[in-house]
Amino acid sequence: MDQELSALEKKVDALVVQLETLRAENLRLRERVSALEVDNRKLSGKIEAATERIESALAMIPEGTEL
């Protein structure tokens, strides 16, 4: 009986360690996702601005002009 309890205790301890590890990893991943979302929004804004500049430049080219 003591051996069974000892084995169970070891398993529970291992699960607690794994839980703590996964929680820490989850937190790091959530922080990374947040940072990447910020970067994504910045890059999307830059792409939108570049698209507008290109469209504006193209609008200045007279029709019939080959590129």
C-alpha positions as CSV (number, residue, x, y, z in Angstrom):
1,M,0.0,0.0,0.0
2,D,2.8,2.4,0.9
3,Q,4.5,1.6,-2.4
4,E,1.3,2.4,-4.3
5,L,0.9,5.7,-2.5
6,S,4.5,6.6,-3.1
7,A,4.1,5.8,-6.8
8,L,1.0,7.9,-7.0
9,E,2.7,10.7,-5.2
10,K,5.5,10.7,-7.7
11,K,3.0,10.7,-10.5
12,V,1.2,13.7,-9.0
13,D,4.4,15.5,-8.4
14,A,5.4,14.9,-12.0
15,L,2.0,16.2,-13.2
16,V,2.4,19.3,-11.1
17,V,5.8,20.0,-12.6
18,Q,4.5,19.5,-16.1
19,L,1.5,21.7,-15.3
20,E,3.8,24.5,-14.1
21,T,6.0,24.1,-17.2
22,L,3.1,24.2,-19.6
23,R,1.6,27.3,-17.8
24,A,4.9,29.1,-18.2
25,E,5.1,28.1,-21.8
26,N,1.5,29.1,-22.4
27,L,2.2,32.6,-20.9
28,R,5.3,33.0,-23.1
29,L,3.3,32.0,-26.2
30,R,0.5,34.4,-25.4
31,E,3.0,37.2,-25.0
32,R,4.6,36.2,-28.3
33,V,1.3,36.1,-30.1
34,S,0.5,39.6,-28.8
35,A,3.8,41.0,-30.0
36,L,3.3,39.4,-33.4
37,E,-0.2,40.8,-33.7
38,V,1.2,44.3,-33.0
39,D,3.9,43.7,-35.7
40,N,1.2,42.4,-38.1
41,R,-0.9,45.5,-37.6
42,K,2.2,47.8,-38.2
43,L,3.1,45.9,-41.4
44,S,-0.4,45.9,-42.6
45,G,-0.4,49.7,-42.3
46,K,2.8,50.0,-44.2
47,I,1.4,47.8,-47.0
48,E,-1.7,49.9,-47.1
49,A,0.3,53.1,-47.3
50,A,2.6,51.6,-50.1
51,T,-0.5,50.5,-52.0
52,E,-1.9,53.9,-51.9
53,R,1.3,55.5,-53.1
54,I,1.6,53.0,-56.0
55,E,-2.1,53.6,-56.9
56,S,-1.5,57.4,-56.8
57,A,1.6,57.1,-59.0
58,L,-0.2,54.9,-61.5
59,A,-3.1,57.4,-61.6
60,M,-0.6,60.0,-62.8
61,I,0.5,58.0,-65.8
62,P,-1.4,59.1,-68.9
63,E,-3.5,56.5,-70.5
64,G,-2.0,54.7,-73.5
65,T,1.5,55.0,-72.0
66,E,3.2,51.6,-71.8
67,L,5.0,50.7,-68.6
